[in-house]
Every structure is written in structure tokens, then in C-alpha cells.
Amino acid sequence: MTDQDNDKPEGQRPEALRTFEAAARAGGKKPDDQGLTAKPDTAPLPDSLKREEVTATKVLQAGVKHDPHAATEAVQTSKDPRIP
């Protein structure tokens, strides 16, 4: 996937970690306006698979503990520093 693809989320599915982050910000529930198509804030971003796996584990653990702040922190601290 290229950076150009990420500029246009039409037809893409929401990226799971970004959807979890949006849910954490919405009190642990998926936002009502988030369907099966990516929005600009949930469109996939290129990242390493290992980083995504570690972050997903942290997000799911935070969900089990009902700690949306920890889920948001896990996603925010895992972002590739090359991506603004």
C-alpha cells in the first residue's frame, strides 16, 4: 500500500487498531458513525507487522481491564516515528 492509497480511504476497511483507538475515545464503544468503510481517522497506515501485533496485544489487554486510557496510550506510543 502506498502513501497515495492512504490519502483516499474510500472502499478500504477501517484499520483495527485505529478503530480500537476511536472506541477508546468514545468510552469503550465503537463510534456510531463508524461503519465497514474507513474514515480518514481510521484508514490503514503502513507499519511493521511486529509493532502492530505488540500494540494489538496491549490494546486488547487494556480492553479486558476496561482501561480506555491504556488502549489509547498503547496506540499512540506505537506509531511509527516516520509517520506524522
Secondary structure, DSSP 8 states (H G I E B T S, - for coil): --HHHHT--TT----HHHHHHHHHHTTSS--TT--SS--TTTS-----HHHHHHHHHHHHHHHHTT-HHHHHHHHHHHS-TT--
